[in-house]
Amino acid sequence: MRRQPPNPGTTVRRMKPIGENEIRASFINCSKGEARKLHLPRGLADLPWDDLDFLGWRDPGAPDRGYLVAERGDGLIGVSLRVSAEVRRSMVKTTVCSVCLTSHAGSGVSLFVARRAGAAGRDGNTVGTYICGDLACPLYVRGKKKNPLATRYTESLTLEEQVDRMRGNLNTFLDQVAEERLSA
C-alpha cells in the first residue's frame, strides 16, 4: 500500500487527546497481554496534544523499548518498537531522523525495529527505521523542543508542508509494519 502525496492545501491536523484504553487497544504488532503491561507515558492528560501529530515515548522501565501511536483513517494504530543495538557514535558525526528529518549529533537518532503485524511478525519478520531517540519528532518540527545537539535546518517548506512530510514518512513506516494486516 503506497501513501498518497500530501495535499498542499490541507490544514495541519493535530492529534486529539487519547486515553489509556484507546492506546492499549491500538497496538497491532504485540499481543493484548503485552499491550496491557506496557508502561504509558507519564502525565498523559497533560501532554501538549495541540503540538502532537503522533504520540511517541520510550519505556522508562525498559530503555530498549519505545512505542508510537498515530491516527490513521478513522482509528488509531500503535506499534511496539525495540531499539537496535546501540552503536557508539562520534559527537562530531550527525545522523538524520527518517521521520522528521532532524539531524542529531551522537546517539540522538536510534534505529527502531518493529515486529510486523500478523503472521509475518510471529515468524520473526521486522522492519526498522531511524527515528529521533526520544520519539519527539512533532515537537522538533514545530520548534517546541530543542536539543543543543539537534539541528533543524531552515527550509523553504511551510510548517504545514513539513508536518505533511513527517506524517507521510511515518505512514510509510507504519504501512510496512502493518503490510500483511492491510492486505488481508
Secondary structure, 3 states (H helix, E strand, C coil): CCCCCCCCCCCCCCCCCCCHHHHHHCECCCCHHHHHHCCCCCCHHHCCHHHCCEEEEECCCCCCEEEEEEEECCEEEEEEEEECCCCCCCCCCEEECCCCCCEEECCCEEEEEEECCHHHHHCCCEEEEEEECCCCHHHHHCCCCCCCCEECCCCCCCHHHHHHHHHHHHHHHHHHHHHHHHHC
